[in-house]
Amino acid sequence: MALREIRLYPDPILKTPCTAVQELDGEVDALVQDLIDTMLESGHSVGVAAPQIGVPRRVVVVDVSKSKLGKNQNHGLLVLINPEIMESHGGKTMREGCMSVPDYTGNVSRPESIVLQFLDREGKQRVIQTEGFEAVAIQHELDHLDGLLFLDRVSSLKTDVFRRKS
Ligand code: NI
């Protein structure tokens, strides 16, 4: 177990498309554990993607079960390896934040429900359907794997990005 430092915008690794995992070896398992530890340690994070801790591979963890918005509808702790959105429906705008962009939040429009395929920590292929806050959190983390931040998704940097009150 290890707590890893979160890379902050404009670190170039956050702009780097990540490579798929070919084999679920001990290195990938250790990466998964580091992501979980780093997410839990932050106390408020609902997801972390591998590039945020400096590893450009297609692995993220998401857990919205302890958050106000996600506690009523979630799949608990999700380990998503090589995740892929198979279907998406609807649209919804929500305020998003990111550990790599600590001083700002932004209004982002995304599909409201998704069907997601991925490998879990044991390497089993799974398909889930999810909506609402969990779907938003997953899509936000998947964006990190393609080198995208919420700042790339807002309609206007002038009117849809807000400085956090500290
Ligand atoms: Ni993020």
Residues whose N, C-alpha, C, O or C-beta is under 5 A from the ligand:
A	BS01	NI	G97 C98 M99
